[in-house]
Each structure stands twice: as structure tokens, then as C-alpha cells.
Amino acid sequence: MTTETAEPALICGKCGCALETGKVEVEYLGNRFPVELPRCPSCGLVFVPEDLALGKMLDVEQALEDK
């Protein structure tokens, strides 16, 4: 017997559509970075997971501010 734990589908809080992973551009201090993130195919709202926001993105933010 195998038990698979699938991640629950992320739903857009604005329009109720299921989010789909796709390429989006994140911009900070005039710099743009292409990133694959869950986004709403209808309204374009992007979900940034907490671990990304407090991990990689925080590191990039601090590096750019130090320039």
C-alpha cells in the first residue's frame, strides 16, 4: 500500500482559478529576474512561497541594497 501526499492545489484569492506554474518576472530596484512561480492564468496574480520570499529573494534584495 502506497500513500502519496499530493500538495493541495493553490487557488487564486482574487478570481478563484487554480494557479499554474509559469515564468514570471520579479522586479526589485530596477532589476528584473525571470522566475518560475505559481500564477493565476486568468488575472496574473503570482504566489510567492514564504521560503522563497524569506530565503533567496531576501538574499538578492540585501545584495542589491548593498551596491
C-alpha positions as CSV (number, residue, x, y, z in Angstrom):
1,M,0.0,0.0,0.0
2,T,1.5,3.3,-1.0
3,T,0.4,6.6,0.3
4,E,1.0,9.6,-1.9
5,T,0.6,13.1,-0.4
6,A,-0.1,15.5,-3.2
7,E,0.2,19.1,-2.5
8,P,-3.1,20.8,-2.4
9,A,-3.9,23.0,-5.5
10,L,-3.3,26.7,-5.0
11,I,-6.4,28.7,-5.7
12,C,-6.3,32.4,-6.7
13,G,-7.8,34.5,-3.9
14,K,-8.9,37.1,-6.4
15,C,-10.8,35.1,-9.0
16,G,-10.9,31.5,-7.7
17,C,-8.9,29.9,-10.6
18,A,-6.3,27.2,-9.9
19,L,-2.8,28.5,-10.1
20,E,-0.4,27.2,-12.8
21,T,3.4,27.3,-12.6
22,G,4.8,29.6,-15.2
23,K,7.6,32.1,-15.9
24,V,7.1,35.5,-14.3
25,E,9.5,38.4,-14.0
26,V,10.3,39.7,-10.5
27,E,11.5,43.3,-10.3
28,Y,13.4,44.9,-7.5
29,L,15.3,48.2,-7.5
30,G,15.1,48.4,-11.3
31,N,16.5,44.8,-11.8
32,R,14.3,42.1,-13.3
33,F,14.7,38.4,-12.7
34,P,12.9,35.5,-14.5
35,V,11.4,33.0,-12.1
36,E,9.1,30.0,-12.3
37,L,6.2,30.6,-9.8
38,P,2.6,29.6,-9.4
39,R,0.4,32.3,-11.1
40,C,-3.2,32.7,-12.0
41,P,-3.9,32.1,-15.7
42,S,-6.9,34.4,-15.5
43,C,-5.8,37.6,-13.7
44,G,-2.0,37.0,-13.5
45,L,-1.7,37.2,-9.7
46,V,1.5,35.5,-8.6
47,F,2.1,33.4,-5.4
48,V,5.5,33.8,-3.8
49,P,6.1,30.9,-1.3
50,E,7.3,32.0,2.1
51,D,10.6,30.0,1.8
52,L,11.4,31.8,-1.4
53,A,10.5,35.3,-0.1
54,L,12.5,34.8,3.1
55,G,15.3,32.9,1.5
56,K,16.6,33.5,-2.0
57,M,14.7,36.7,-2.6
58,L,15.8,38.2,0.7
59,D,19.4,37.4,-0.2
60,V,19.1,39.1,-3.6
61,E,17.3,42.1,-2.0
62,Q,20.1,42.5,0.5
63,A,22.8,42.1,-2.2
64,L,21.2,44.8,-4.4
65,E,20.8,47.2,-1.5
66,D,24.5,46.8,-0.6
67,K,25.5,48.0,-4.1
